[in-house]
Amino acid sequence: MQNEWLYVGLFLVVGAIIPAAAIIVSWIISPKKPNPIKQSTYECGMETVGENWVQFKAQYYIFALVFLVFDVETVFLFPWAVALGKLSLFAVIEGIIFILILIAGLVYTWRKGMLEWV
């Protein structure tokens, strides 16, 4: 039984070492010649005009996060809906509770005005 977990542990160690080694080696062998052009803000190959700092409304990020949450939850609901006829009563009730939690979250965000695109 311990040998099986040894393989899992070895896989985790190797899976952490390889990306870390690649990042460290690239950092060591990369050329380091900083200059003002390399330090400037790159914006689609064009010279920046004016101030480089642009503030966006936080509401756009909240709108995107709400969309992402409900989009990911749809992915979780799809397999449940496909197997609905084969599920036990407990699984069906859990799915309904999950949907009710999503509806409560949607009502909350709607009432807070986070879905207004202004």
Steps between C-alpha positions, in 0.01 A plus 500: 500500500785742574654449157191641332524820707872514432423543129253779576754679719773456238268637232423808712868565571604463135197705394620785722871473420480505119310832463705661778824386335388637162421839652827514694713396200331756271556770763868407529582484128284787379680818391462789740548829317240743635446827318225764493334354190469155658367654821230703322138393476423301186166577343438327167830616351407866525657768712287578803349847511424664831483326830551123498276434799137442405239423763212270419181481696504212748142428399620349170713251691212412730274449199761271344541305825125450534487377140793266562344355815171423329678371191708255704196392698327414173785261426435332835127476434527340156608149613239510776228587248611226258487233772185635666291190422756267658566699818369423845259733678785632715703605193196668344432695821865604520485623140187700575666654808802588283274672245320688780835626633587622150164677470554663840841623385350638180223679692758643741718637221196635319373683808846643575496651149810313387337394174437856386732583210552872552 
